[in-house]
Each structure stands twice: as structure tokens, then as C-alpha cells.
Amino acid sequence: MPKETIVAHKTGHSGKNNHGLTGAVNNIGIVFLTDDSYFYLSVFVCDSKENDKTNQNIIVKIAKITWDYFKTN
């Protein structure tokens, strides 16, 4: 998404347990498109053994795919 994209969002993170399992990394928000329309997006990554950066990148990739969908339709 372009750097100037306006996103109002709230993140959440459970942390890792003793076995290295992240119970939840999540983000919910409103993403404003350049034509003044917007979409809501909620992503919940759970029970992940990936590192924090990888879990965050899952959310980023889903947001980008959603952005691309709404920009072309």
C-alpha cells in the first residue's frame, strides 16, 4: 500500500508460551482508499511457532492483497 495510506487500527499480541507458541497476533482496522472509500480488515494469526516478524508479515500480506482487490474492482 502507498505510504500515505490512512489506516486506523488496533493490534493485539498474546506473547509466546514456554514452548515458543504464540497464541495470537491480531490486527483490526479501517483502511481508507484513495477514492475516499474504505474497507474493514481483521486478521487473527493463532497458534504460531513463527517469529514475531513472520507473524506480522502474514497480516501485512493479507492487507496488501485486500488493498489490491479493492483498488482493481
PDB file with one MODEL, atoms N, CA, C and O in Angstrom:
MODEL        1
ATOM      1  N   MET A   1       0.845  -1.175   0.000  1.00  0.00           N
ATOM      2  CA  MET A   1       0.000   0.000   0.000  1.00  0.00           C
ATOM      3  C   MET A   1       0.887   1.234   0.000  1.00  0.00           C
ATOM      4  O   MET A   1       1.992   1.210   0.542  1.00  0.00           O
ATOM      5  N   PRO A   2       0.412   2.298  -0.598  1.00  0.00           N
ATOM      6  CA  PRO A   2       1.207   3.535  -0.595  1.00  0.00           C
ATOM      7  C   PRO A   2       1.443   4.028   0.838  1.00  0.00           C
ATOM      8  O   PRO A   2       0.608   3.824   1.718  1.00  0.00           O
ATOM      9  N   LYS A   3       2.580   4.672   1.056  1.00  0.00           N
ATOM     10  CA  LYS A   3       2.925   5.159   2.401  1.00  0.00           C
ATOM     11  C   LYS A   3       1.898   6.132   2.951  1.00  0.00           C
ATOM     12  O   LYS A   3       1.704   6.211   4.164  1.00  0.00           O
ATOM     13  N   GLU A   4       1.240   6.870   2.075  1.00  0.00           N
ATOM     14  CA  GLU A   4       0.274   7.871   2.531  1.00  0.00           C
ATOM     15  C   GLU A   4      -1.093   7.281   2.876  1.00  0.00           C
ATOM     16  O   GLU A   4      -2.009   8.022   3.231  1.00  0.00           O
ATOM     17  N   THR A   5      -1.242   5.973   2.778  1.00  0.00           N
ATOM     18  CA  THR A   5      -2.499   5.315   3.105  1.00  0.00           C
ATOM     19  C   THR A   5      -2.844   5.542   4.573  1.00  0.00           C
ATOM     20  O   THR A   5      -2.008   5.365   5.460  1.00  0.00           O
ATOM     21  N   ILE A   6      -4.084   5.934   4.807  1.00  0.00           N
ATOM     22  CA  ILE A   6      -4.553   6.155   6.172  1.00  0.00           C
ATOM     23  C   ILE A   6      -5.170   4.854   6.686  1.00  0.00           C
ATOM     24  O   ILE A   6      -6.052   4.271   6.055  1.00  0.00           O
ATOM     25  N   VAL A   7      -4.687   4.420   7.835  1.00  0.00           N
ATOM     26  CA  VAL A   7      -5.188   3.198   8.457  1.00  0.00           C
ATOM     27  C   VAL A   7      -5.429   3.485   9.935  1.00  0.00           C
ATOM     28  O   VAL A   7      -4.523   3.916  10.647  1.00  0.00           O
ATOM     29  N   ALA A   8      -6.648   3.245  10.387  1.00  0.00           N
ATOM     30  CA  ALA A   8      -6.973   3.335  11.810  1.00  0.00           C
ATOM     31  C   ALA A   8      -7.057   1.894  12.307  1.00  0.00           C
ATOM     32  O   ALA A   8      -7.912   1.130  11.859  1.00  0.00           O
ATOM     33  N   HIS A   9      -6.175   1.522  13.229  1.00  0.00           N
ATOM     34  CA  HIS A   9      -6.136   0.108  13.595  1.00  0.00           C
ATOM     35  C   HIS A   9      -5.768  -0.104  15.057  1.00  0.00           C
ATOM     36  O   HIS A   9      -5.281   0.798  15.739  1.00  0.00           O
ATOM     37  N   LYS A  10      -6.014  -1.313  15.509  1.00  0.00           N
ATOM     38  CA  LYS A  10      -5.677  -1.736  16.872  1.00  0.00           C
ATOM     39  C   LYS A  10      -5.044  -3.114  16.785  1.00  0.00           C
ATOM     40  O   LYS A  10      -5.607  -4.031  16.186  1.00  0.00           O
ATOM     41  N   THR A  11      -3.878  -3.252  17.382  1.00  0.00           N
ATOM     42  CA  THR A  11      -3.171  -4.526  17.361  1.00  0.00           C
ATOM     43  C   THR A  11      -3.337  -5.257  18.683  1.00  0.00           C
ATOM     44  O   THR A  11      -3.743  -4.680  19.692  1.00  0.00           O
ATOM     45  N   GLY A  12      -3.012  -6.539  18.647  1.00  0.00           N
ATOM     46  CA  GLY A  12      -3.012  -7.341  19.864  1.00  0.00           C
ATOM     47  C   GLY A  12      -1.965  -8.436  19.749  1.00  0.00           C
ATOM     48  O   GLY A  12      -1.648  -8.887  18.649  1.00  0.00           O
ATOM     49  N   HIS A  13      -1.432  -8.858  20.877  1.00  0.00           N
ATOM     50  CA  HIS A  13      -0.387  -9.885  20.870  1.00  0.00           C
ATOM     51  C   HIS A  13      -0.416 -10.606  22.211  1.00  0.00           C
ATOM     52  O   HIS A  13      -0.422  -9.965  23.262  1.00  0.00           O
ATOM     53  N   SER A  14      -0.435 -11.938  22.180  1.00  0.00           N
ATOM     54  CA  SER A  14      -0.505 -12.710  23.418  1.00  0.00           C
ATOM     55  C   SER A  14       0.858 -13.011  24.013  1.00  0.00           C
ATOM     56  O   SER A  14       0.954 -13.354  25.192  1.00  0.00           O
ATOM     57  N   GLY A  15       1.913 -12.887  23.220  1.00  0.00           N
ATOM     58  CA  GLY A  15       3.225 -13.325  23.668  1.00  0.00           C
ATOM     59  C   GLY A  15       3.387 -14.818  23.412  1.00  0.00           C
ATOM     60  O   GLY A  15       2.461 -15.485  22.951  1.00  0.00           O
ATOM     61  N   LYS A  16       4.564 -15.329  23.716  1.00  0.00           N
ATOM     62  CA  LYS A  16       4.864 -16.745  23.498  1.00  0.00           C
ATOM     63  C   LYS A  16       4.803 -17.508  24.816  1.00  0.00           C
ATOM     64  O   LYS A  16       5.119 -16.970  25.878  1.00  0.00           O
ATOM     65  N   ASN A  17       4.391 -18.771  24.728  1.00  0.00           N
ATOM     66  CA  ASN A  17       4.406 -19.611  25.927  1.00  0.00           C
ATOM     67  C   ASN A  17       5.768 -20.285  26.067  1.00  0.00           C
ATOM     68  O   ASN A  17       6.674 -20.002  25.284  1.00  0.00           O
ATOM     69  N   ASN A  18       5.927 -21.156  27.033  1.00  0.00           N
ATOM     70  CA  ASN A  18       7.206 -21.827  27.302  1.00  0.00           C
ATOM     71  C   ASN A  18       7.654 -22.734  26.156  1.00  0.00           C
ATOM     72  O   ASN A  18       8.826 -23.104  26.085  1.00  0.00           O
ATOM     73  N   HIS A  19       6.751 -23.089  25.275  1.00  0.00           N
ATOM     74  CA  HIS A  19       7.071 -23.963  24.140  1.00  0.00           C
ATOM     75  C   HIS A  19       7.324 -23.167  22.859  1.00  0.00           C
ATOM     76  O   HIS A  19       7.497 -23.755  21.791  1.00  0.00           O
ATOM     77  N   GLY A  20       7.345 -21.848  22.956  1.00  0.00           N
ATOM     78  CA  GLY A  20       7.588 -20.996  21.796  1.00  0.00           C
ATOM     79  C   GLY A  20       6.378 -20.789  20.909  1.00  0.00           C
ATOM     80  O   GLY A  20       6.511 -20.355  19.765  1.00  0.00           O
ATOM     81  N   LEU A  21       5.207 -21.095  21.422  1.00  0.00           N
ATOM     82  CA  LEU A  21       3.968 -20.967  20.648  1.00  0.00           C
ATOM     83  C   LEU A  21       3.317 -19.626  20.950  1.00  0.00           C
ATOM     84  O   LEU A  21       3.066 -19.300  22.110  1.00  0.00           O
ATOM     85  N   THR A  22       3.044 -18.849  19.908  1.00  0.00           N
ATOM     86  CA  THR A  22       2.309 -17.590  20.051  1.00  0.00           C
ATOM     87  C   THR A  22       0.832 -17.905  19.949  1.00  0.00           C
ATOM     88  O   THR A  22       0.366 -18.406  18.926  1.00  0.00           O
ATOM     89  N   GLY A  23       0.103 -17.615  20.997  1.00  0.00           N
ATOM     90  CA  GLY A  23      -1.333 -17.889  20.999  1.00  0.00           C
ATOM     91  C   GLY A  23      -2.080 -17.038  19.998  1.00  0.00           C
ATOM     92  O   GLY A  23      -2.989 -17.524  19.326  1.00  0.00           O
ATOM     93  N   ALA A  24      -1.701 -15.740  19.885  1.00  0.00           N
ATOM     94  CA  ALA A  24      -2.411 -14.853  18.965  1.00  0.00           C
ATOM     95  C   ALA A  24      -1.609 -13.591  18.671  1.00  0.00           C
ATOM     96  O   ALA A  24      -0.991 -12.993  19.551  1.00  0.00           O
ATOM     97  N   VAL A  25      -1.645 -13.218  17.416  1.00  0.00           N
ATOM     98  CA  VAL A  25      -1.203 -11.905  16.945  1.00  0.00           C
ATOM     99  C   VAL A  25      -2.354 -11.428  16.071  1.00  0.00           C
ATOM    100  O   VAL A  25      -2.766 -12.134  15.151  1.00  0.00           O
ATOM    101  N   ASN A  26      -2.873 -10.246  16.348  1.00  0.00           N
ATOM    102  CA  ASN A  26      -4.028  -9.810  15.588  1.00  0.00           C
ATOM    103  C   ASN A  26      -3.989  -8.313  15.314  1.00  0.00           C
ATOM    104  O   ASN A  26      -3.281  -7.551  15.973  1.00  0.00           O
ATOM    105  N   ASN A  27      -4.771  -7.925  14.324  1.00  0.00           N
ATOM    106  CA  ASN A  27      -4.898  -6.527  13.954  1.00  0.00           C
ATOM    107  C   ASN A  27      -6.274  -6.349  13.334  1.00  0.00           C
ATOM    108  O   ASN A  27      -6.690  -7.149  12.496  1.00  0.00           O
ATOM    109  N   ILE A  28      -6.965  -5.322  13.733  1.00  0.00           N
ATOM    110  CA  ILE A  28      -8.246  -4.970  13.141  1.00  0.00           C
ATOM    111  C   ILE A  28      -8.179  -3.493  12.784  1.00  0.00           C
ATOM    112  O   ILE A  28      -7.628  -2.688  13.534  1.00  0.00           O
ATOM    113  N   GLY A  29      -8.744  -3.145  11.635  1.00  0.00           N
ATOM    114  CA  GLY A  29      -8.665  -1.745  11.261  1.00  0.00           C
ATOM    115  C   GLY A  29      -9.563  -1.352  10.109  1.00  0.00           C
ATOM    116  O   GLY A  29     -10.242  -2.174   9.494  1.00  0.00           O
ATOM    117  N   ILE A  30      -9.535  -0.072   9.849  1.00  0.00           N
ATOM    118  CA  ILE A  30     -10.215   0.526   8.703  1.00  0.00           C
ATOM    119  C   ILE A  30      -9.123   1.083   7.804  1.00  0.00           C
ATOM    120  O   ILE A  30      -8.272   1.854   8.248  1.00  0.00           O
ATOM    121  N   VAL A  31      -9.154   0.687   6.536  1.00  0.00           N
ATOM    122  CA  VAL A  31      -8.157   1.138   5.565  1.00  0.00           C
ATOM    123  C   VAL A  31      -8.871   2.048   4.572  1.00  0.00           C
ATOM    124  O   VAL A  31      -9.849   1.643   3.944  1.00  0.00           O
ATOM    125  N   PHE A  32      -8.385   3.267   4.434  1.00  0.00           N
ATOM    126  CA  PHE A  32      -9.012   4.244   3.550  1.00  0.00           C
ATOM    127  C   PHE A  32      -8.321   4.219   2.187  1.00  0.00           C
ATOM    128  O   PHE A  32      -7.099   4.333   2.092  1.00  0.00           O
ATOM    129  N   LEU A  33      -9.127   4.068   1.138  1.00  0.00           N
ATOM    130  CA  LEU A  33      -8.617   4.042  -0.232  1.00  0.00           C
ATOM    131  C   LEU A  33      -8.493   5.461  -0.768  1.00  0.00           C
ATOM    132  O   LEU A  33      -9.014   6.405  -0.175  1.00  0.00           O
ATOM    133  N   THR A  34      -7.815   5.602  -1.871  1.00  0.00           N
ATOM    134  CA  THR A  34      -7.557   6.931  -2.436  1.00  0.00           C
ATOM    135  C   THR A  34      -8.817   7.603  -2.982  1.00  0.00           C
ATOM    136  O   THR A  34      -8.821   8.817  -3.184  1.00  0.00           O
ATOM    137  N   ASP A  35      -9.890   6.837  -3.227  1.00  0.00           N
ATOM    138  CA  ASP A  35     -11.134   7.425  -3.733  1.00  0.00           C
ATOM    139  C   ASP A  35     -12.112   7.748  -2.606  1.00  0.00           C
ATOM    140  O   ASP A  35     -13.303   7.936  -2.855  1.00  0.00           O
ATOM    141  N   ASP A  36     -11.622   7.814  -1.372  1.00  0.00           N
ATOM    142  CA  ASP A  36     -12.391   8.113  -0.163  1.00  0.00           C
ATOM    143  C   ASP A  36     -13.314   6.986   0.282  1.00  0.00           C
ATOM    144  O   ASP A  36     -14.100   7.163   1.213  1.00  0.00           O
ATOM    145  N   SER A  37     -13.230   5.830  -0.370  1.00  0.00           N
ATOM    146  CA  SER A  37     -13.937   4.666   0.153  1.00  0.00           C
ATOM    147  C   SER A  37     -13.013   3.973   1.159  1.00  0.00           C
ATOM    148  O   SER A  37     -11.869   4.390   1.341  1.00  0.00           O
ATOM    149  N   TYR A  38     -13.494   2.946   1.791  1.00  0.00           N
ATOM    150  CA  TYR A  38     -12.692   2.266   2.802  1.00  0.00           C
ATOM    151  C   TYR A  38     -13.141   0.819   2.946  1.00  0.00           C
ATOM    152  O   TYR A  38     -14.212   0.432   2.478  1.00  0.00           O
ATOM    153  N   PHE A  39     -12.300   0.031   3.600  1.00  0.00           N
ATOM    154  CA  PHE A  39     -12.698  -1.329   3.939  1.00  0.00           C
ATOM    155  C   PHE A  39     -12.209  -1.651   5.342  1.00  0.00           C
ATOM    156  O   PHE A  39     -11.237  -1.080   5.835  1.00  0.00           O
ATOM    157  N   TYR A  40     -12.911  -2.578   5.964  1.00  0.00           N
ATOM    158  CA  TYR A  40     -12.531  -3.072   7.284  1.00  0.00           C
ATOM    159  C   TYR A  40     -11.746  -4.356   7.103  1.00  0.00           C
ATOM    160  O   TYR A  40     -12.037  -5.149   6.207  1.00  0.00           O
ATOM    161  N   LEU A  41     -10.762  -4.560   7.945  1.00  0.00           N
ATOM    162  CA  LEU A  41      -9.954  -5.771   7.862  1.00  0.00           C
ATOM    163  C   LEU A  41      -9.621  -6.241   9.272  1.00  0.00           C
ATOM    164  O   LEU A  41      -9.190  -5.460  10.119  1.00  0.00           O
ATOM    165  N   SER A  42      -9.828  -7.517   9.501  1.00  0.00           N
ATOM    166  CA  SER A  42      -9.461  -8.125  10.771  1.00  0.00           C
ATOM    167  C   SER A  42      -8.698  -9.406  10.468  1.00  0.00           C
ATOM    168  O   SER A  42      -9.195 -10.279   9.755  1.00  0.00           O
ATOM    169  N   VAL A  43      -7.484  -9.517  11.014  1.00  0.00           N
ATOM    170  CA  VAL A  43      -6.643 -10.698  10.798  1.00  0.00           C
ATOM    171  C   VAL A  43      -6.209 -11.226  12.159  1.00  0.00           C
ATOM    172  O   VAL A  43      -5.748 -10.471  13.015  1.00  0.00           O
ATOM    173  N   PHE A  44      -6.362 -12.518  12.344  1.00  0.00           N
ATOM    174  CA  PHE A  44      -6.033 -13.179  13.598  1.00  0.00           C
ATOM    175  C   PHE A  44      -5.119 -14.351  13.281  1.00  0.00           C
ATOM    176  O   PHE A  44      -5.567 -15.348  12.714  1.00  0.00           O
ATOM    177  N   VAL A  45      -3.850 -14.246  13.636  1.00  0.00           N
ATOM    178  CA  VAL A  45      -2.879 -15.327  13.445  1.00  0.00           C
ATOM    179  C   VAL A  45      -2.770 -16.027  14.792  1.00  0.00           C
ATOM    180  O   VAL A  45      -2.437 -15.395  15.794  1.00  0.00           O
ATOM    181  N   CYS A  46      -3.049 -17.333  14.823  1.00  0.00           N
ATOM    182  CA  CYS A  46      -3.049 -18.016  16.116  1.00  0.00           C
ATOM    183  C   CYS A  46      -2.241 -19.315  16.086  1.00  0.00           C
ATOM    184  O   CYS A  46      -2.014 -19.912  15.033  1.00  0.00           O
ATOM    185  N   ASP A  47      -1.824 -19.721  17.264  1.00  0.00           N
ATOM    186  CA  ASP A  47      -1.070 -20.967  17.462  1.00  0.00           C
ATOM    187  C   ASP A  47       0.111 -21.078  16.503  1.00  0.00           C
ATOM    188  O   ASP A  47       0.292 -22.097  15.837  1.00  0.00           O
ATOM    189  N   SER A  48       0.899 -20.029  16.444  1.00  0.00           N
ATOM    190  CA  SER A  48       2.013 -19.952  15.509  1.00  0.00           C
ATOM    191  C   SER A  48       3.347 -20.182  16.221  1.00  0.00           C
ATOM    192  O   SER A  48       3.581 -19.666  17.314  1.00  0.00           O
ATOM    193  N   LYS A  49       4.209 -20.961  15.583  1.00  0.00           N
ATOM    194  CA  LYS A  49       5.579 -21.139  16.089  1.00  0.00           C
ATOM    195  C   LYS A  49       6.562 -20.252  15.328  1.00  0.00           C
ATOM    196  O   LYS A  49       7.770 -20.331  15.546  1.00  0.00           O
ATOM    197  N   GLU A  50       6.042 -19.405  14.434  1.00  0.00           N
ATOM    198  CA  GLU A  50       6.882 -18.480  13.683  1.00  0.00           C
ATOM    199  C   GLU A  50       7.346 -17.347  14.601  1.00  0.00           C
ATOM    200  O   GLU A  50       6.792 -17.143  15.681  1.00  0.00           O
ATOM    201  N   ASN A  51       8.374 -16.611  14.154  1.00  0.00           N
ATOM    202  CA  ASN A  51       8.824 -15.463  14.948  1.00  0.00           C
ATOM    203  C   ASN A  51       7.852 -14.293  14.756  1.00  0.00           C
ATOM    204  O   ASN A  51       6.991 -14.326  13.877  1.00  0.00           O
ATOM    205  N   ASP A  52       8.003 -13.274  15.579  1.00  0.00           N
ATOM    206  CA  ASP A  52       7.074 -12.137  15.549  1.00  0.00           C
ATOM    207  C   ASP A  52       7.054 -11.452  14.191  1.00  0.00           C
ATOM    208  O   ASP A  52       5.989 -11.067  13.708  1.00  0.00           O
ATOM    209  N   LYS A  53       8.219 -11.295  13.568  1.00  0.00           N
ATOM    210  CA  LYS A  53       8.279 -10.623  12.261  1.00  0.00           C
ATOM    211  C   LYS A  53       7.485 -11.403  11.208  1.00  0.00           C
ATOM    212  O   LYS A  53       6.761 -10.804  10.412  1.00  0.00           O
ATOM    213  N   THR A  54       7.613 -12.708  11.201  1.00  0.00           N
ATOM    214  CA  THR A  54       6.872 -13.529  10.239  1.00  0.00           C
ATOM    215  C   THR A  54       5.370 -13.423  10.479  1.00  0.00           C
ATOM    216  O   THR A  54       4.596 -13.292   9.530  1.00  0.00           O
ATOM    217  N   ASN A  55       4.957 -13.481  11.735  1.00  0.00           N
ATOM    218  CA  ASN A  55       3.529 -13.351  12.048  1.00  0.00           C
ATOM    219  C   ASN A  55       2.993 -11.992  11.605  1.00  0.00           C
ATOM    220  O   ASN A  55       1.894 -11.913  11.057  1.00  0.00           O
ATOM    221  N   GLN A  56       3.748 -10.934  11.834  1.00  0.00           N
ATOM    222  CA  GLN A  56       3.319  -9.602  11.390  1.00  0.00           C
ATOM    223  C   GLN A  56       3.261  -9.526   9.869  1.00  0.00           C
ATOM    224  O   GLN A  56       2.360  -8.896   9.316  1.00  0.00           O
ATOM    225  N   ASN A  57       4.212 -10.163   9.187  1.00  0.00           N
ATOM    226  CA  ASN A  57       4.222 -10.152   7.724  1.00  0.00           C
ATOM    227  C   ASN A  57       3.018 -10.871   7.140  1.00  0.00           C
ATOM    228  O   ASN A  57       2.564 -10.518   6.051  1.00  0.00           O
ATOM    229  N   ILE A  58       2.490 -11.871   7.837  1.00  0.00           N
ATOM    230  CA  ILE A  58       1.258 -12.527   7.391  1.00  0.00           C
ATOM    231  C   ILE A  58       0.137 -11.499   7.331  1.00  0.00           C
ATOM    232  O   ILE A  58      -0.613 -11.447   6.356  1.00  0.00           O
ATOM    233  N   ILE A  59       0.025 -10.684   8.370  1.00  0.00           N
ATOM    234  CA  ILE A  59      -1.012  -9.646   8.417  1.00  0.00           C
ATOM    235  C   ILE A  59      -0.783  -8.618   7.308  1.00  0.00           C
ATOM    236  O   ILE A  59      -1.733  -8.208   6.640  1.00  0.00           O
ATOM    237  N   VAL A  60       0.459  -8.204   7.108  1.00  0.00           N
ATOM    238  CA  VAL A  60       0.788  -7.217   6.064  1.00  0.00           C
ATOM    239  C   VAL A  60       0.415  -7.751   4.683  1.00  0.00           C
ATOM    240  O   VAL A  60      -0.161  -7.025   3.873  1.00  0.00           O
ATOM    241  N   LYS A  61       0.734  -8.999   4.414  1.00  0.00           N
ATOM    242  CA  LYS A  61       0.437  -9.576   3.096  1.00  0.00           C
ATOM    243  C   LYS A  61      -1.066  -9.669   2.848  1.00  0.00           C
ATOM    244  O   LYS A  61      -1.526  -9.403   1.738  1.00  0.00           O
ATOM    245  N   ILE A  62      -1.825 -10.038   3.860  1.00  0.00           N
ATOM    246  CA  ILE A  62      -3.280 -10.094   3.709  1.00  0.00           C
ATOM    247  C   ILE A  62      -3.842  -8.695   3.469  1.00  0.00           C
ATOM    248  O   ILE A  62      -4.743  -8.525   2.649  1.00  0.00           O
ATOM    249  N   ALA A  63      -3.324  -7.702   4.170  1.00  0.00           N
ATOM    250  CA  ALA A  63      -3.774  -6.317   3.957  1.00  0.00           C
ATOM    251  C   ALA A  63      -3.464  -5.861   2.538  1.00  0.00           C
ATOM    252  O   ALA A  63      -4.293  -5.202   1.911  1.00  0.00           O
ATOM    253  N   LYS A  64      -2.293  -6.195   2.024  1.00  0.00           N
ATOM    254  CA  LYS A  64      -1.904  -5.794   0.663  1.00  0.00           C
ATOM    255  C   LYS A  64      -2.783  -6.472  -0.382  1.00  0.00           C
ATOM    256  O   LYS A  64      -3.212  -5.826  -1.337  1.00  0.00           O
ATOM    257  N   ILE A  65      -3.055  -7.753  -0.216  1.00  0.00           N
ATOM    258  CA  ILE A  65      -3.936  -8.471  -1.150  1.00  0.00           C
ATOM    259  C   ILE A  65      -5.327  -7.837  -1.146  1.00  0.00           C
ATOM    260  O   ILE A  65      -5.944  -7.667  -2.198  1.00  0.00           O
ATOM    261  N   THR A  66      -5.814  -7.487   0.051  1.00  0.00           N
ATOM    262  CA  THR A  66      -7.139  -6.860   0.153  1.00  0.00           C
ATOM    263  C   THR A  66      -7.131  -5.483  -0.499  1.00  0.00           C
ATOM    264  O   THR A  66      -8.068  -5.130  -1.216  1.00  0.00           O
ATOM    265  N   TRP A  67      -6.077  -4.703  -0.254  1.00  0.00           N
ATOM    266  CA  TRP A  67      -5.927  -3.385  -0.892  1.00  0.00           C
ATOM    267  C   TRP A  67      -5.966  -3.532  -2.414  1.00  0.00           C
ATOM    268  O   TRP A  67      -6.707  -2.814  -3.085  1.00  0.00           O
ATOM    269  N   ASP A  68      -5.186  -4.444  -2.956  1.00  0.00           N
ATOM    270  CA  ASP A  68      -5.137  -4.652  -4.400  1.00  0.00           C
ATOM    271  C   ASP A  68      -6.498  -5.043  -4.955  1.00  0.00           C
ATOM    272  O   ASP A  68      -6.877  -4.598  -6.038  1.00  0.00           O
ATOM    273  N   TYR A  69      -7.232  -5.866  -4.227  1.00  0.00           N
ATOM    274  CA  TYR A  69      -8.572  -6.279  -4.671  1.00  0.00           C
ATOM    275  C   TYR A  69      -9.497  -5.068  -4.802  1.00  0.00           C
ATOM    276  O   TYR A  69     -10.150  -4.892  -5.830  1.00  0.00           O
ATOM    277  N   PHE A  70      -9.552  -4.245  -3.773  1.00  0.00           N
ATOM    278  CA  PHE A  70     -10.460  -3.116  -3.796  1.00  0.00           C
ATOM    279  C   PHE A  70     -10.009  -2.021  -4.768  1.00  0.00           C
ATOM    280  O   PHE A  70     -10.844  -1.281  -5.289  1.00  0.00           O
ATOM    281  N   LYS A  71      -8.714  -1.911  -5.015  1.00  0.00           N
ATOM    282  CA  LYS A  71      -8.226  -0.912  -5.972  1.00  0.00           C
ATOM    283  C   LYS A  71      -8.536  -1.289  -7.412  1.00  0.00           C
ATOM    284  O   LYS A  71      -8.590  -0.412  -8.274  1.00  0.00           O
ATOM    285  N   THR A  72      -8.741  -2.573  -7.698  1.00  0.00           N
ATOM    286  CA  THR A  72      -8.979  -3.013  -9.078  1.00  0.00           C
ATOM    287  C   THR A  72     -10.436  -3.327  -9.329  1.00  0.00           C
ATOM    288  O   THR A  72     -10.805  -3.597 -10.472  1.00  0.00           O
ATOM    289  N   ASN A  73     -11.273  -3.305  -8.323  1.00  0.00           N
ATOM    290  CA  ASN A  73     -12.709  -3.619  -8.514  1.00  0.00           C
ATOM    291  C   ASN A  73     -13.579  -2.431  -8.231  1.00  0.00           C
ATOM    292  O   ASN A  73     -14.802  -2.520  -8.342  1.00  0.00           O
TER     293      ASN A  73
ENDMDL
END
